[in-house]
Amino acid sequence: MHEVAIIGSTWFKTGEIDDLVSMMDAGLIDFSFLQHKSFSLDQANEAIKFVGDRPGGSVNVLVKPGN
């Protein structure tokens, strides 16, 4: 068996994202407080552990295949 489950969430609808990006481009919203932490596909287990450790703050965790 090679089952895989991926669970995600959607904060906004597509139109709302377009509006949000427009407001960011206009300088009306500042998301500089957001942090990004990237992991390669080989580091997927580390990424899951990182999320499970709940680092706090606003951290966007990315697992990028091909890196």
Secondary structure as GFF3:
##gff-version 3
##sequence-region A 1 67
A	DSSP	alpha_helix	14	25	.	.	.	ID=ss1
A	DSSP	beta_strand	35	40	.	.	.	ID=ss2
A	DSSP	three_ten_helix	41	43	.	.	.	ID=ss3
A	DSSP	alpha_helix	44	52	.	.	.	ID=ss4
A	DSSP	beta_strand	59	64	.	.	.	ID=ss5
###
